[in-house]
Amino acid sequence: MTDLTKIPVTVITGFLGAGKTTLIRHLMANPQGRRLAILVNEFGTVGVDGDILRACADENCPLDNIVELANGCICCTVADAFIPTIEALLAQPVRPDHILIETSGLALPKPLLKAFDWPAIRSRITVDGVIAVADAEAVAAGRFAPDLAAVDAQRAADDSIDHETPLSEVFEDQIACADIVLLSKADLAGAAGLAAARAAIEAEAPRPLPILPMVEGAIDPAVVLGLAAAAEDDLAARPSHHDDHGDHEHDDFDTVVIELPEVADPERLVAAIERLAAERNILRVKGHVAVTGKPMRLLVQAVGARVRRQFDRPWGAEPRRSALVVIAERADVDAGAIRAALSEAAA
């Protein structure tokens, strides 16, 4: 690669827990001769996704090439965070061949694409493509794909009602910006669920899009990398709810970090997370837990009431610390009640 060659960047977007990090891990394990760099944008102060990816670092994606931007959406902190990070990656002695950007689950991709027009980087990098990862089972159930006909009927009946929810706007903007949509957890959705999810996404998409099923992040890298979409030059074809007012806010969502003592019974903690999802509409829980008598660190990731946990690595010299990031719409956040429920389960 010459110094004049633009480095391709793939933006991986998708709702909370859709499977973006799992996809990136698969691409790291199958780089097809590329030297990768990864930029992870977390929503919250505890970097779980970045930690997971750093554990997968190798000669094709060394530790120095994995950068985490926490506590701020990169499309809202372009000058302060995103541009300097990209410049630092490009200044490395051995430049990456391809950069993957994992946006936070609450991010809108279009404002990020606009950042690629900044003079400092526009001649050096290009958006190879935008990949939207969608949870097939959730979309099939209609949780993040509203019934447009029903919304139109309600608007006709009462123009004063706001029929769009913040979550639906995030979902719709991610689909509208995508070059490819990957339906994750296809095995859980089944054939009927995949068909329903595909139909819902086709109804939302502003143009025909490839929609592909995926299980555990496994997809041929040749399908998602090397698209040469130059998405930064194609913004008009990627409409957004926020086109008329530029910046977007994340005030509809809130993040609470819960510090816990060592957990004696992980099953009690899992049950508490499931209850919180049902009773308080918790969207996402992720973090690490110290389990009494166990030398391994327990990784906990939950999307709604679906909780996944696994011992990922020994604590080693790292302090044994239990901390969970809880994300919900602001109206549903009661930090005291959430802390009490999780602390009681950890006791």
N, C-alpha and C positions, 0 to 999 in steps of 0.2 A: 504494500500500500504506500503510495507516494504522499508527501506532505500536502499535495493539492487535492487529494481524494477526500470527498466528504465521508465521514464515518456515519453509517446507518444506525438509527435509534429506533427501537421498537417500544412503543408505549403499551403497557398491559394494564387495562382498566377492568373494573368489575365491582359488583356490590360486595359488601362485607362477607367474608367467608366463602366467596364463590370458588376459590381454588387458584388464585393468582400465584401465590408462593409455591404451591405444588407444581404448577406449570413451569415456573422459572427453575426449580430444582431439576426438573426433567431436561430442560434446555441446557443447564449447566453440565449434566451428565452426558449429553449428546451434542456437543458444540459443533461437530462436523468441521473440525479444523480451525474454528474461529477462536480468537482470544477475546473473551467476554469481559465486560464491566457491567456492574449492576448498581442502580440507584433505587433505594427503597424509601418510600415516603410513608411514615407512620402517622396515624391520627391518635395521639396519646403520648405519654411520657415514657412508657416502658416498651423498648424495641424488641418485640417478639419475632416478627418476620425477618428483620435484619439478622438477628441471632441465629435463626434457623438456616439462613442462607450462608452465613459465615462458616457454619459447621460443614458446609459442602465445598468450601474453597479448595481449589487444586491448581495445577500448573496452567490450565486453560482459563481459569478465573481466580487469580490469586487474591489473598485477603485484602491487599491494598486496593483492589478493583471493586470491592463491595462497600458502598457508601450508604449510610442511613441518614435521612433528614427527618428528624422527629419533631412533633409538636408544631406543625404548621404545614398547610397545604402548599406544595411547590408552586402551584399556579398563582398563589397569593403572595409568595415571597420570592419572586423571580430574581430581583436584583440582589437580595441579601443572601440567598441560599442556592438557588438552582444554577444560575450563571457561574458563580465561583466554583461550584462543584464540578460542572462540566469542564470548565477551563482547567481545573486541577487534573482531571482524568486525561485530558488531551495533552497536558504538559509532561506526562510520565515518560520515562526513557523509552519504554516500549508501549506504543499507543494501542488501545483496544481495537479490535476489528469490528466489534458490534457492541452497542450499549443497550441494555434492557432497563426500562424504567417501570417499576411497579408503583402505581399511584395508590393513595389510600382509598379505602372503599367508599369514601364520601366525596371523592374528588370528581370534578367535571373535567373531561379531557380537553375540550376545545380551548379554554384559556391557556392550558399548557402548550398546545400547538402554536398559539400566537407567540409564545416566548421564543420559539425557534427563529423568529424574524429579528431578534436582537442583533445589532451590528457585531457584537463581540463573538458570536458563534454562528451566524447564519451562513457564512461561507465555509464552515468547517464540519458541520453535522447536518443531517437530513432525517426526517421522520420516515423510516422505511415502511412503517405501517402501524395501525392502532388495532390491538387485539382486545376485544371485549369478552370477558369470561362471565358466563351466567349460570347460575345453579338451575339445572334443568328441572329438578323436582319442584323447586320453589316457583319458578316461572309457570310451570304447568298448573300449579295450584292457584295461580292468579294473584300471588302476593305482591309482585312488583311489575305487573303488566295490567293496567286498568282497562276496564271495558269502555272503549271510546264512545260507542253508540249510547251506552247508558249515561255517560258523562254529558254528552251533547243534549240528551233528553232532559237531564236535570238542569242544565244551563238554560235551556229554553223555558223551563218552568220557573226558575228563580235566578236572575242574573247576579244577585248579590252574594251568592254562595261561591266560595272558592272550592272547586271540586278536585284540584290537584293536591296531592300530598307531597311533602319534600322528598320522600323516598321514591315516588314515581318519577319525579323530575330528574333525580339523579340517574335512575335506571334508563329513562328515555334518552337523556343526553349521552350516556355512554354508548347506547346502541346506535344513535344517530351519527356518532363520530367514528364508528368502527369500520375497518376494512374487512375483518373476519370476526364472526361470533363463535366462540367455543362453548358448547353446552356441557358443563362439567357434571360429574356424578350421574352419568348416563345410565349406569347400572342400577342406580336407585330409582330413577324415573321410569324405566321400562319403556317398551315401544310406544305405548299409548301416551305416556308422559312426555316422551321426546317429541312426538307428533304435536301435542298440545303446546309445548314450549316453542317449537319451531313456528307454529301458526301465530302465537302471540308476538314473537319477535318480528316476524314478517309484517305484522300489522303495524308495528311501531317504527320500523326502519323506513327512512326517507328514500331509499333506493335498494335494489336487490343486493343481498349480501350472502356470501357463503356462510352457512350455519352447519357446524360440524360437531358430532358427539365426542366426548372425551371422558376417560376414566382414569383417576389418579394422575392427572396431568400429562398422560402419555399421548403425544401427537407428533407426527413426523416434523422435525424442525424445518424441513424444506417447504412445508405448507405455510408456516407462519413467519419465517425469516427470509429475507431477500425479496420482499414484495415490491420494493422501489416505488412506493406510493407517493413519495414527496408530499405527505399530507399537509405540511405547512403551506403549500401552494394551492391547496384544494379546500380551503375553509368554507367556501360558499356552498359546497355540496354536503356540509356537515352542520346542519342547523342545531341551534341550542335554545333552550328556554331563556337563556341569559344574553342572547345576542343584543337586545336593546339596551341593556344596562351594564354591560361590561363585567365588572367584578361580581363574584358570588360570595355568599356568606355561609358559614357553617354554624350559625347561631341556633339552627333548628336541632342540633345534636349536642350532646354533652358526654364527656368522658370522665369517669371516676376511677382512680387507682386505689385498689384495696390491698393494704398490707395485712398479711395473716401470720399467725404463729405456725409452727410445724403442724402438719395435718396427720392425724392418727389414722383416719379412715377415708381414703379418697372417694369411696362410693357415696358417703354422706355429702361430700362437697359436690359431686356430680348431681346428686338429687336436688341439692339447694339451687344449683344453677338452672336445672330444668324447671323448678318451681318459679324462679325469678322470671324466666322467659315467658311462662304462662301467665303469671300474675301481674308482672310489671312491664311486659313488652320489651324486655331486654333484647337488643339486636345481636350483640357480639360480646363474648368474653374470651380473653386470651391472656396467657401468662405462664409463669413457672411456679411450681409448688415444691416445698421441701416436705417429704413424707417421713414420719418418724421411723427410724431404724433402716432407712433405705439410703444407700450411698449415691443413687442415681437421682437426677433432677426430673420431676414430672412435668411434661409439657401439656398444658390444657388449652384446647381451642373449642369454642362453642359458637354455633350459628343458630340463634333461637334456642329451641329445646334439644337440638342435636349436639351432643357433647362428645368430643374425641380427646383421648388422653393417651400418652405413652411416655415411658422413661426414655429420654433422648440421650443423656450423657452423664457421666459422673460429675459431682460438684467440684471435685479437685480442690484447688486453692481458692476458688470462688466462694464468697460467703454464702452460706445456706440462707436463702431469702425467699419467702413466698409473697408474690405480688401478682394481682390479676387486674387487667384493664377491662373495664365494663363500659360499653357504648350503648346509648339509647337516645331516642328523641327526647329533647329537653323536657317536654311536658311529662314524661314518664320517669324522670330521674328523681329519686329520693335517696340521696347518698347515705343518709343514716340508716334507712331501712335495708338498703343493699348491703352495707357494711355489717349490720347486725345479723342478717341472714347467712352471709358467708362466714362470719366469725363463729357463729353458733355451730355451723357445720364442721368447722375446723377444730373445735374444742374436743 
